């Protein structure tokens, strides 16, 4: 059962919009020539990927536009309080000059917006990518630490704190990621969308290959060598010895639980050659 208060229609139901401004923006901004969607899980490298793609200035600005935490502000800025109109103007106004629009979305974001509206707007011509992380235990430990400390990224102020070891909480986050990961794939399969698999561990090692893969899938040709971003602007991995030690302890104590989760991960159905980057 979806939470009613988080559904798009309920979030924007009382939003006052300027219909004339909406129509002007729609008339002044043609639809994108290319569009893509990235499904992802928490702590899978989505922020890093967004920054890398946006920095090219040719691959849109793939933010979480329909995340219920942000969607009301996005809708207000676009003067759109109806799902189909919202998705239409969103693409028109957030593409790069070469006509590329991209976005990130979890299965729950799509369901809360409305599956029919979403997949009608992002039809079979849309390119889909699925971002996931091989080491789901390290991912759960990272999410537990981020939620406990309130610090999610290296660009945020403050030093990462080290919460007390809590196997029960880590298991809860492991179950959350496992469900999110599988539900992303189930949703894409239900709607008959093919997708490229992007694995966190190999993706972050080669930004050039990642960007070229997006160029290839979107039919944009070859990308020039990417300049290295200033160190101060680069999203860095914030895991340290604490993450490693907690993962090792959790693996030693929870081997059977981990095996159950691993055995039912849908990403395990893909062969190594099916993983794009």
Backbone as CSV, one residue per row, in Angstrom:
resi,resn,N_x,N_y,N_z,CA_x,CA_y,CA_z,C_x,C_y,C_z
1,UNK,0.843,-1.186,0.000,0.000,0.000,0.000,0.888,1.248,0.000
2,UNK,0.691,2.114,-0.990,1.475,3.334,-1.067,0.974,4.353,-0.049
3,UNK,1.891,5.088,0.592,1.463,6.119,1.541,0.738,7.251,0.815
4,UNK,-0.524,7.473,1.164,-1.355,8.438,0.449,-0.767,9.844,0.480
5,UNK,-0.187,10.216,1.617,0.331,11.579,1.740,1.548,11.842,0.862
6,UNK,2.182,10.782,0.357,3.368,10.944,-0.481,3.061,10.823,-1.970
7,UNK,1.819,10.543,-2.309,1.460,10.485,-3.722,1.520,11.885,-4.334
8,UNK,1.951,11.954,-5.587,2.125,13.234,-6.260,0.859,14.088,-6.183
9,UNK,-0.270,13.491,-6.477,-1.521,14.246,-6.503,-1.821,14.880,-5.155
10,UNK,-1.472,14.201,-4.065,-1.737,14.735,-2.738,-0.702,15.773,-2.318
11,UNK,0.525,15.614,-2.786,1.574,16.578,-2.454,1.293,17.938,-3.090
12,UNK,0.747,17.924,-4.310,0.564,19.187,-5.044,-0.897,19.637,-5.124
13,UNK,-1.772,18.978,-4.414,-3.206,19.242,-4.604,-3.577,20.694,-4.317
14,UNK,-2.868,21.347,-3.388,-3.204,22.724,-3.030,-2.217,23.737,-3.609
15,UNK,-1.411,23.284,-4.570,-0.389,24.151,-5.164,-1.023,25.092,-6.189
16,UNK,-0.850,26.388,-5.996,-1.353,27.375,-6.951,-0.338,27.543,-8.072
17,UNK,-0.778,27.412,-9.308,0.126,27.506,-10.445,-0.338,28.600,-11.402
18,UNK,0.608,29.078,-12.179,0.333,30.114,-13.188,0.205,29.406,-14.536
19,UNK,-1.029,29.168,-14.975,-1.254,28.410,-16.207,-0.676,29.135,-17.424
20,UNK,-0.749,30.471,-17.443,-0.208,31.232,-18.573,1.313,31.066,-18.653
21,UNK,1.970,31.107,-17.494,3.422,30.922,-17.467,3.790,29.510,-17.913
22,UNK,2.988,28.535,-17.491,3.212,27.146,-17.922,3.135,27.029,-19.442
23,UNK,2.114,27.623,-20.043,1.929,27.533,-21.498,3.038,28.267,-22.242
24,UNK,3.505,29.394,-21.701,4.612,30.114,-22.340,5.878,29.266,-22.314
25,UNK,6.160,28.657,-21.159,7.357,27.827,-21.034,7.288,26.629,-21.968
26,UNK,6.104,26.047,-22.096,5.929,24.899,-22.982,6.146,25.300,-24.429
27,UNK,5.672,26.493,-24.811,5.827,26.972,-26.182,7.270,27.348,-26.493
28,UNK,7.991,27.825,-25.489,9.360,28.309,-25.704,10.416,27.216,-25.600
29,UNK,10.034,26.051,-25.097,11.012,24.977,-24.860,10.539,23.687,-25.509
30,UNK,11.091,23.333,-26.665,10.668,22.097,-27.332,11.049,20.860,-26.528
31,UNK,10.393,19.736,-26.782,10.710,18.491,-26.066,12.137,18.038,-26.359
32,UNK,12.723,17.244,-25.480,14.087,16.741,-25.708,14.131,15.761,-26.874
33,UNK,15.266,15.746,-27.552,15.471,14.784,-28.632,15.893,13.418,-28.083
34,UNK,16.516,13.427,-26.917,16.975,12.197,-26.262,16.630,12.281,-24.782
35,UNK,16.203,11.163,-24.214,15.921,11.158,-22.783,16.264,9.806,-22.168
36,UNK,16.627,9.850,-20.897,17.002,8.622,-20.193,16.575,8.695,-18.740
37,UNK,16.452,7.517,-18.137,16.067,7.367,-16.735,17.054,6.418,-16.071
38,UNK,17.515,6.792,-14.880,18.400,5.935,-14.084,17.645,5.490,-12.841
39,UNK,17.425,4.184,-12.692,16.906,3.679,-11.431,18.101,3.364,-10.532
40,UNK,17.917,3.494,-9.224,19.064,3.375,-8.326,18.610,2.949,-6.940
41,UNK,19.555,2.626,-6.095,19.307,2.326,-4.692,20.125,3.277,-3.834
42,UNK,19.756,3.392,-2.570,20.476,4.284,-1.664,21.925,3.845,-1.503
43,UNK,22.836,4.797,-1.513,24.275,4.565,-1.348,24.862,3.718,-2.470
44,UNK,24.362,3.911,-3.673,24.862,3.153,-4.826,25.708,4.004,-5.766
45,UNK,26.041,5.232,-5.382,26.858,6.095,-6.226,26.062,7.026,-7.109
46,UNK,24.775,7.197,-6.811,23.927,8.013,-7.684,24.324,9.486,-7.670
47,UNK,24.758,10.003,-6.527,25.172,11.409,-6.468,26.438,11.627,-7.295
48,UNK,27.381,10.704,-7.192,28.599,10.781,-8.002,28.250,10.740,-9.477
49,UNK,27.370,9.830,-9.857,27.010,9.674,-11.259,26.318,10.931,-11.788
50,UNK,25.397,11.491,-11.002,24.718,12.719,-11.408,25.722,13.827,-11.679
51,UNK,26.689,13.985,-10.779,27.687,15.044,-10.933,28.529,14.842,-12.187
52,UNK,28.919,13.612,-12.452,29.748,13.315,-13.627,28.979,13.585,-14.918
53,UNK,27.739,13.136,-14.981,26.941,13.316,-16.193,26.612,14.786,-16.431
54,UNK,26.224,15.482,-15.372,25.873,16.898,-15.514,27.077,17.732,-15.929
55,UNK,28.265,17.353,-15.469,29.473,18.117,-15.773,29.816,18.116,-17.261
56,UNK,29.314,17.138,-18.008,29.585,17.102,-19.450,28.828,18.202,-20.191
57,UNK,27.771,18.720,-19.596,26.889,19.731,-20.202,26.207,19.210,-21.481
58,UNK,26.239,17.895,-21.650,25.617,17.285,-22.824,24.691,16.129,-22.458
59,UNK,24.590,15.831,-21.175,23.805,14.670,-20.739,22.749,15.056,-19.710
60,UNK,22.168,16.225,-19.909,21.124,16.669,-19.007,21.648,16.930,-17.606
61,UNK,20.731,17.013,-16.679,21.060,17.208,-15.267,20.208,16.221,-14.471
62,UNK,20.630,14.955,-14.419,19.757,13.871,-13.940,19.533,13.854,-12.433
63,UNK,18.693,14.771,-11.963,18.366,14.847,-10.549,17.151,13.968,-10.223
64,UNK,16.835,13.903,-8.929,15.673,13.145,-8.452,14.440,14.047,-8.476
65,UNK,13.990,14.424,-9.638,12.908,15.395,-9.771,11.600,14.935,-9.144
66,UNK,11.347,13.630,-9.136,10.045,13.163,-8.651,10.122,12.523,-7.275
67,UNK,11.253,12.629,-6.618,11.342,12.205,-5.221,10.333,13.025,-4.420
68,UNK,9.484,12.378,-3.605,8.452,13.131,-2.874,9.009,14.207,-1.948
69,UNK,10.296,14.107,-1.590,10.903,15.145,-0.758,11.136,16.438,-1.541
70,UNK,11.235,16.323,-2.874,11.582,17.485,-3.695,10.492,17.895,-4.678
71,UNK,9.550,17.007,-4.961,8.678,17.189,-6.119,7.761,18.403,-6.001
72,UNK,7.362,18.775,-4.810,6.481,19.937,-4.676,7.196,21.213,-5.141
73,UNK,8.456,21.375,-4.718,9.214,22.551,-5.144,9.450,22.540,-6.653
74,UNK,9.714,21.363,-7.205,9.904,21.261,-8.652,8.618,21.637,-9.378
75,UNK,7.505,21.107,-8.899,6.205,21.404,-9.519,5.872,22.886,-9.425
76,UNK,6.187,23.495,-8.290,5.927,24.930,-8.132,6.739,25.736,-9.157
77,UNK,8.005,25.383,-9.319,8.845,26.093,-10.265,8.401,25.941,-11.706
78,UNK,7.753,24.825,-11.998,7.297,24.550,-13.362,5.842,24.938,-13.598
79,UNK,5.161,25.388,-12.554,3.736,25.736,-12.650,2.906,24.566,-13.183
80,UNK,3.146,23.403,-12.595,2.443,22.194,-13.048,2.003,21.368,-11.853
81,UNK,0.702,21.190,-11.680,0.186,20.408,-10.561,-0.633,19.203,-11.018
82,UNK,-0.384,18.770,-12.253,-1.010,17.556,-12.801,0.102,16.717,-13.419
83,UNK,0.070,15.419,-13.177,1.217,14.565,-13.475,1.669,14.639,-14.930
84,UNK,0.759,14.510,-15.877,1.163,14.501,-17.283,1.771,15.840,-17.698
85,UNK,1.126,16.928,-17.269,1.663,18.254,-17.586,3.025,18.453,-16.924
86,UNK,3.140,17.983,-15.686,4.395,18.096,-14.945,5.531,17.389,-15.683
87,UNK,5.308,16.151,-16.101,6.344,15.390,-16.783,6.709,16.018,-18.130
88,UNK,5.737,16.565,-18.812,5.988,17.191,-20.109,6.869,18.422,-19.972
89,UNK,6.497,19.338,-19.085,7.258,20.573,-18.930,8.594,20.312,-18.256
90,UNK,8.664,19.309,-17.384,9.917,18.938,-16.725,10.988,18.618,-17.760
91,UNK,10.626,17.797,-18.746,11.588,17.413,-19.771,11.990,18.591,-20.653
92,UNK,11.011,19.411,-20.987,11.281,20.534,-21.885,12.220,21.557,-21.253
93,UNK,12.078,21.768,-19.957,12.807,22.855,-19.297,14.096,22.411,-18.613
94,UNK,14.387,21.129,-18.594,15.583,20.650,-17.892,16.520,19.840,-18.785
95,UNK,16.469,20.073,-20.062,17.382,19.402,-20.985,18.609,20.284,-21.223
96,UNK,19.691,19.673,-21.700,20.858,20.443,-22.097,20.650,20.975,-23.516
97,UNK,21.529,21.874,-23.940,21.338,22.554,-25.228,21.291,21.593,-26.406
98,UNK,21.907,20.428,-26.252,21.881,19.442,-27.335,20.632,18.568,-27.291
99,UNK,19.674,18.915,-26.436,18.390,18.215,-26.427,18.347,16.932,-25.639
100,UNK,19.169,16.819,-24.576,19.188,15.600,-23.763,18.589,15.888,-22.390
101,UNK,17.638,15.052,-21.988,17.054,15.122,-20.649,17.317,13.807,-19.929
102,UNK,17.714,13.901,-18.683,17.909,12.703,-17.870,17.377,12.906,-16.477
103,UNK,17.058,11.822,-15.806,16.590,11.905,-14.429,16.886,10.607,-13.698
104,UNK,16.937,10.704,-12.362,17.057,9.529,-11.514,15.717,9.294,-10.821
105,UNK,15.362,8.031,-10.638,14.101,7.717,-9.966,14.162,6.319,-9.382
106,UNK,13.623,6.171,-8.201,13.435,4.861,-7.600,12.055,4.335,-7.984
107,UNK,11.871,3.051,-7.846,10.562,2.476,-8.178,9.459,3.176,-7.392
108,UNK,9.708,3.497,-6.117,8.679,4.100,-5.287,8.315,5.496,-5.784
109,UNK,9.303,6.244,-6.297,9.021,7.572,-6.844,8.079,7.467,-8.035
110,UNK,8.339,6.485,-8.885,7.522,6.297,-10.082,6.112,5.870,-9.707
111,UNK,6.002,4.974,-8.738,4.689,4.506,-8.305,3.888,5.628,-7.651
112,UNK,4.552,6.475,-6.877,3.858,7.579,-6.214,3.405,8.640,-7.213
113,UNK,4.173,8.832,-8.259,3.766,9.772,-9.300,2.611,9.197,-10.116
114,UNK,2.721,7.903,-10.430,1.738,7.218,-11.268,2.449,6.479,-12.382
115,UNK,2.433,5.157,-12.317,3.164,4.355,-13.304,2.700,4.639,-14.725
116,UNK,1.397,4.686,-14.944,0.883,4.897,-16.299,1.343,6.231,-16.845
117,UNK,1.231,7.290,-16.051,1.665,8.604,-16.498,3.166,8.613,-16.779
118,UNK,3.941,7.992,-15.889,5.393,8.002,-16.047,5.825,7.258,-17.307
119,UNK,5.367,6.028,-17.461,5.849,5.223,-18.583,5.215,5.642,-19.910
120,UNK,4.123,6.383,-19.870,3.598,6.972,-21.103,4.501,8.106,-21.560
121,UNK,5.004,8.864,-20.610,5.884,9.978,-20.935,7.285,9.491,-21.287
122,UNK,7.752,8.487,-20.552,9.070,7.897,-20.824,8.844,6.530,-21.466
123,UNK,8.534,6.570,-22.745,8.122,5.363,-23.461,9.307,4.525,-23.896
124,UNK,9.073,3.634,-24.849,10.117,2.702,-25.283,11.315,3.402,-25.912
125,UNK,11.144,4.629,-26.379,12.260,5.378,-26.962,13.209,5.911,-25.899
126,UNK,12.776,5.905,-24.655,13.620,6.353,-23.548,14.671,5.291,-23.246
127,UNK,15.878,5.730,-22.930,16.965,4.814,-22.572,16.977,4.661,-21.053
128,UNK,17.050,3.417,-20.592,17.017,3.145,-19.155,18.349,2.551,-18.681
129,UNK,18.727,2.967,-17.478,19.925,2.458,-16.808,19.528,2.036,-15.395
130,UNK,20.140,0.962,-14.903,19.864,0.489,-13.548,21.171,0.467,-12.761
131,UNK,21.239,1.297,-11.727,22.446,1.435,-10.921,22.319,0.594,-9.657
132,UNK,23.336,-0.203,-9.370,23.308,-1.069,-8.200,24.716,-1.254,-7.656
133,UNK,24.795,-1.867,-6.502,26.092,-2.056,-5.841,26.322,-3.528,-5.551
134,UNK,27.454,-4.032,-5.988,27.804,-5.444,-5.808,27.818,-5.823,-4.332
135,UNK,28.530,-5.043,-3.538,28.682,-5.345,-2.117,27.532,-4.719,-1.341
136,UNK,26.442,-5.468,-1.247,25.235,-4.948,-0.611,25.404,-4.823,0.905
137,UNK,26.315,-5.590,1.485,26.571,-5.466,2.919,27.275,-4.144,3.209
138,UNK,28.298,-3.827,2.445,28.980,-2.539,2.601,28.002,-1.393,2.357
139,UNK,27.098,-1.599,1.429,26.076,-0.592,1.125,25.163,-0.369,2.332
140,UNK,24.740,-1.451,2.971,23.872,-1.340,4.141,24.596,-0.683,5.308
141,UNK,25.860,-1.017,5.496,26.655,-0.392,6.553,26.789,1.105,6.286
142,UNK,27.034,1.456,5.046,27.157,2.864,4.663,25.859,3.616,4.906
143,UNK,24.729,2.985,4.570,23.438,3.638,4.766,23.126,3.780,6.256
144,UNK,23.431,2.759,7.031,23.235,2.840,8.483,24.033,3.997,9.071
145,UNK,25.275,4.139,8.645,26.120,5.214,9.175,25.624,6.587,8.721
146,UNK,25.216,6.679,7.467,24.744,7.963,6.939,23.476,8.425,7.659
147,UNK,22.537,7.504,7.841,21.286,7.857,8.510,21.545,8.213,9.969
148,UNK,22.430,7.461,10.606,22.723,7.698,12.023,23.420,9.031,12.250
149,UNK,24.312,9.397,11.333,25.108,10.612,11.497,24.501,11.834,10.823
150,UNK,23.613,11.592,9.825,23.062,12.699,9.050,24.028,13.238,8.013
151,UNK,25.140,12.580,7.793,26.133,13.019,6.798,26.199,11.975,5.690
152,UNK,25.799,12.399,4.503,25.672,11.468,3.389,26.783,11.599,2.351
153,UNK,27.381,12.783,2.225,28.345,13.013,1.146,29.557,13.790,1.637
154,UNK,30.653,13.611,0.946,31.913,14.248,1.337,31.867,15.762,1.207
155,UNK,30.964,16.277,0.381,30.857,17.720,0.184,30.099,18.413,1.315
156,UNK,29.507,17.636,2.233,28.797,18.206,3.360,29.777,18.508,4.487
157,UNK,29.484,19.521,5.270,30.369,19.920,6.359,30.348,18.900,7.491
158,UNK,31.446,18.878,8.198,31.520,18.016,9.372,32.230,16.703,9.088
159,UNK,32.786,16.139,10.139,33.460,14.845,10.026,32.451,13.732,10.252
160,UNK,32.630,12.603,9.570,31.689,11.492,9.753,31.775,10.927,11.159
161,UNK,30.637,10.725,11.792,30.630,10.142,13.130,30.599,8.625,13.024
162,UNK,30.846,7.969,14.125,30.877,6.507,14.136,29.846,5.992,15.125
163,UNK,28.679,5.591,14.639,27.638,5.087,15.541,28.023,3.747,16.155
164,UNK,27.329,3.377,17.188,27.555,2.082,17.807,27.152,0.973,16.843
165,UNK,27.857,-0.132,16.934,27.524,-1.290,16.105,26.130,-1.775,16.462
166,UNK,25.283,-1.958,15.444,23.905,-2.393,15.671,23.506,-3.331,14.532
167,UNK,23.676,-4.623,14.756,23.412,-5.614,13.717,21.957,-5.583,13.265
168,UNK,21.039,-5.339,14.210,19.618,-5.317,13.864,19.309,-4.177,12.890
169,UNK,19.856,-2.995,13.162,19.623,-1.849,12.286,20.268,-2.067,10.917
170,UNK,21.453,-2.625,10.896,22.117,-2.893,9.617,21.293,-3.881,8.804
171,UNK,20.739,-4.891,9.474,19.895,-5.860,8.771,18.652,-5.182,8.201
172,UNK,18.072,-4.251,8.954,16.906,-3.525,8.452,17.256,-2.749,7.186
173,UNK,18.405,-2.097,7.171,18.802,-1.340,5.982,19.188,-2.272,4.839
174,UNK,19.747,-3.423,5.178,20.055,-4.415,4.143,18.773,-4.898,3.481
175,UNK,17.747,-5.158,4.273,16.454,-5.577,3.723,15.851,-4.466,2.868
176,UNK,15.986,-3.234,3.319,15.468,-2.086,2.567,16.131,-1.987,1.194
177,UNK,17.451,-2.070,1.158,18.177,-1.972,-0.113,17.819,-3.146,-1.016
178,UNK,17.766,-4.343,-0.439,17.427,-5.544,-1.202,16.068,-5.389,-1.875
179,UNK,15.074,-4.919,-1.133,13.733,-4.731,-1.691,13.736,-3.641,-2.761
180,UNK,14.428,-2.546,-2.487,14.497,-1.438,-3.436,15.149,-1.886,-4.748
181,UNK,16.224,-2.627,-4.627,16.957,-3.128,-5.781,16.072,-4.043,-6.640
182,UNK,15.418,-4.993,-5.999,14.550,-5.920,-6.731,13.337,-5.216,-7.316
183,UNK,12.756,-4.301,-6.570,11.559,-3.607,-7.051,11.859,-2.719,-8.251
184,UNK,13.041,-2.137,-8.296,13.428,-1.372,-9.492,13.388,-2.253,-10.734
185,UNK,13.987,-3.427,-10.628,14.054,-4.342,-11.763,12.667,-4.876,-12.117
186,UNK,11.894,-5.233,-11.106,10.536,-5.733,-11.362,9.700,-4.703,-12.105
187,UNK,9.815,-3.440,-11.708,9.019,-2.390,-12.345,9.413,-2.223,-13.806
188,UNK,10.703,-2.206,-14.078,11.156,-2.062,-15.461,10.719,-3.261,-16.303
189,UNK,10.783,-4.429,-15.733,10.356,-5.631,-16.463,8.854,-5.624,-16.710
190,UNK,8.094,-5.208,-15.709,6.639,-5.159,-15.857,6.243,-4.279,-17.034
191,UNK,6.961,-3.175,-17.201,6.639,-2.238,-18.271,7.451,-2.492,-19.544
192,UNK,8.157,-3.621,-19.593,8.855,-4.023,-20.805,10.003,-3.127,-21.202
193,UNK,10.682,-2.547,-20.221,11.798,-1.655,-20.520,13.113,-2.410,-20.385
194,UNK,13.920,-2.380,-21.420,15.268,-2.929,-21.339,16.168,-1.875,-20.707
195,UNK,17.258,-2.310,-20.101,18.111,-1.359,-19.393,19.551,-1.843,-19.346
196,UNK,20.454,-0.883,-19.191,21.867,-1.181,-18.969,22.110,-1.302,-17.476
197,UNK,22.915,-2.272,-17.080,23.288,-2.429,-15.681,24.579,-1.671,-15.391
198,UNK,24.529,-0.763,-14.444,25.703,-0.002,-14.022,26.062,-0.439,-12.605
199,UNK,27.250,-0.964,-12.431,27.667,-1.459,-11.117,28.571,-0.423,-10.443
200,UNK,28.237,-0.069,-9.242,28.970,0.956,-8.492,30.473,0.698,-8.482
201,UNK,30.867,-0.518,-8.138,32.287,-0.808,-7.908,33.151,-0.588,-9.148
202,UNK,32.627,-0.913,-10.331,33.416,-0.718,-11.551,33.176,0.659,-12.154
203,UNK,31.982,1.200,-11.946,31.623,2.491,-12.524,32.526,3.608,-12.024
204,UNK,32.740,3.659,-10.700,33.483,4.783,-10.130,34.967,4.750,-10.473
205,UNK,35.421,3.659,-11.043,36.834,3.559,-11.408,37.143,4.173,-12.764
206,UNK,36.115,4.456,-13.551,36.375,4.937,-14.910,35.264,5.847,-15.391
207,UNK,35.368,7.123,-15.072,34.338,8.074,-15.470,34.250,8.193,-16.983
208,UNK,35.375,8.062,-17.675,35.376,8.184,-19.125,34.522,7.089,-19.761
209,UNK,34.672,5.858,-19.279,33.901,4.740,-19.818,32.408,4.906,-19.510
210,UNK,32.103,5.424,-18.325,30.707,5.640,-17.953,30.057,6.646,-18.887
211,UNK,30.715,7.791,-19.077,30.156,8.833,-19.942,30.039,8.333,-21.377
212,UNK,31.043,7.600,-21.866,30.972,7.086,-23.219,29.815,6.108,-23.378
213,UNK,29.552,5.324,-22.351,28.417,4.399,-22.422,27.114,5.160,-22.570
214,UNK,26.950,6.241,-21.844,25.746,7.061,-21.986,25.680,7.673,-23.381
215,UNK,26.795,8.160,-23.880,26.825,8.702,-25.242,26.423,7.632,-26.253
216,UNK,26.959,6.425,-26.080,26.648,5.331,-27.007,25.168,4.977,-26.968
217,UNK,24.618,4.803,-25.779,23.214,4.412,-25.654,22.267,5.475,-26.191
218,UNK,22.677,6.737,-26.089,21.830,7.834,-26.557,22.111,8.234,-28.000
219,UNK,23.095,7.582,-28.631,23.410,7.875,-30.022,24.048,9.236,-30.224
220,UNK,24.933,9.624,-29.286,25.546,10.949,-29.349,26.970,10.928,-29.885
221,UNK,27.470,9.770,-30.304,28.823,9.702,-30.857,29.875,9.531,-29.782
222,UNK,31.078,10.016,-30.049,32.195,9.870,-29.115,32.338,11.108,-28.247
223,UNK,32.681,10.879,-27.017,32.895,11.975,-26.087,34.377,12.309,-26.031
224,UNK,34.684,13.582,-25.906,36.073,13.987,-25.753,36.548,13.606,-24.358
225,UNK,37.872,13.606,-24.173,38.418,13.262,-22.858,37.903,14.256,-21.829
226,UNK,37.435,13.721,-20.715,36.845,14.568,-19.691,37.925,15.212,-18.821
227,UNK,37.821,16.500,-18.564,38.776,17.134,-17.643,38.521,16.658,-16.219
228,UNK,39.569,16.531,-15.433,39.407,16.139,-14.040,38.844,17.307,-13.251
229,UNK,37.808,17.071,-12.462,37.220,18.165,-11.678,38.144,18.575,-10.547
230,UNK,38.031,19.813,-10.051,38.809,20.221,-8.872,38.531,19.290,-7.704
231,UNK,39.547,19.001,-6.938,39.399,18.056,-5.828,38.309,18.489,-4.861
232,UNK,38.144,19.795,-4.698,37.151,20.289,-3.753,35.728,20.036,-4.209
233,UNK,35.542,19.838,-5.516,34.209,19.630,-6.065,33.866,18.160,-6.274
234,UNK,34.846,17.301,-6.172,34.638,15.887,-6.466,33.963,15.178,-5.291
235,UNK,32.955,14.376,-5.622,32.321,13.543,-4.606,33.282,12.411,-4.252
236,UNK,33.656,12.326,-2.997,34.607,11.315,-2.556,33.899,10.262,-1.703
237,UNK,34.439,9.075,-1.720,33.943,8.015,-0.851,34.260,8.382,0.594
238,UNK,33.257,8.333,1.475,33.498,8.721,2.862,33.631,7.525,3.804
239,UNK,33.504,6.329,3.273,33.728,5.148,4.097,35.186,5.049,4.507
240,UNK,35.454,4.551,5.710,36.822,4.444,6.203,36.979,3.134,6.970
241,UNK,37.968,3.083,7.846,38.233,1.846,8.575,37.030,1.384,9.387
242,UNK,36.210,2.319,9.871,35.016,1.944,10.642,34.095,1.104,9.779
243,UNK,33.850,1.547,8.537,32.986,0.783,7.634,33.533,-0.614,7.401
244,UNK,34.830,-0.705,7.190,35.463,-1.998,6.912,35.331,-2.935,8.115
245,UNK,35.621,-2.410,9.297,35.566,-3.238,10.508,34.141,-3.687,10.822
246,UNK,33.172,-2.777,10.628,31.782,-3.135,10.894,31.295,-4.163,9.879
247,UNK,31.664,-3.999,8.630,31.273,-4.979,7.615,31.835,-6.356,7.947
248,UNK,33.101,-6.407,8.321,33.733,-7.690,8.647,33.038,-8.363,9.830
249,UNK,32.733,-7.584,10.843,32.049,-8.149,12.022,30.653,-8.636,11.646
250,UNK,29.931,-7.823,10.883,28.574,-8.193,10.500,28.590,-9.460,9.654
251,UNK,29.514,-9.551,8.715,29.612,-10.755,7.875,29.894,-11.996,8.720
252,UNK,30.738,-11.862,9.727,31.079,-13.003,10.587,29.884,-13.448,11.421
253,UNK,29.070,-12.496,11.854,27.958,-12.807,12.752,26.654,-13.134,12.031
254,UNK,26.501,-12.633,10.793,25.211,-12.730,10.110,25.322,-13.438,8.752
255,UNK,26.166,-14.431,8.682,26.430,-15.100,7.401,25.168,-15.708,6.793
256,UNK,24.341,-16.342,7.603,23.137,-16.983,7.076,22.150,-15.950,6.538
257,UNK,21.960,-14.858,7.254,21.052,-13.809,6.796,21.542,-13.197,5.491
258,UNK,22.829,-12.953,5.412,23.400,-12.376,4.189,23.183,-13.320,3.013
259,UNK,23.388,-14.614,3.242,23.203,-15.602,2.178,21.770,-15.609,1.673
260,UNK,20.802,-15.449,2.565,19.399,-15.419,2.143,19.123,-14.202,1.254
261,UNK,19.647,-13.068,1.642,19.451,-11.873,0.827,20.131,-12.041,-0.534
262,UNK,21.350,-12.510,-0.527,22.109,-12.650,-1.775,21.418,-13.613,-2.744
263,UNK,20.831,-14.654,-2.215,20.232,-15.683,-3.078,18.973,-15.199,-3.793
264,UNK,18.407,-14.100,-3.332,17.174,-13.603,-3.947,17.347,-12.223,-4.604
265,UNK,18.586,-11.839,-4.852,18.832,-10.587,-5.573,18.634,-10.814,-7.075
266,UNK,17.763,-10.064,-7.694,17.498,-10.232,-9.123,18.703,-9.860,-9.976
267,UNK,19.559,-8.985,-9.480,20.742,-8.614,-10.266,21.662,-9.811,-10.454
268,UNK,21.534,-10.812,-9.613,22.380,-12.002,-9.744,21.980,-12.849,-10.953
269,UNK,20.861,-12.530,-11.564,20.455,-13.255,-12.767,21.247,-12.821,-13.994
270,UNK,21.915,-11.677,-13.895,22.665,-11.164,-15.034,24.089,-11.711,-15.026
271,UNK,24.570,-12.041,-16.187,25.943,-12.523,-16.325,26.890,-11.315,-16.361
272,UNK,28.165,-11.595,-16.145,29.144,-10.511,-16.114,29.131,-9.697,-17.400
273,UNK,28.925,-10.353,-18.515,28.917,-9.640,-19.801,27.673,-8.767,-19.975
274,UNK,26.670,-8.983,-19.110,25.450,-8.154,-19.183,25.603,-6.842,-18.429
275,UNK,26.701,-6.700,-17.680,26.931,-5.485,-16.897,27.701,-4.514,-17.765
276,UNK,27.087,-3.364,-18.029,27.635,-2.432,-19.013,28.906,-1.775,-18.518
277,UNK,28.906,-1.271,-17.302,30.059,-0.563,-16.756,30.209,-0.952,-15.297
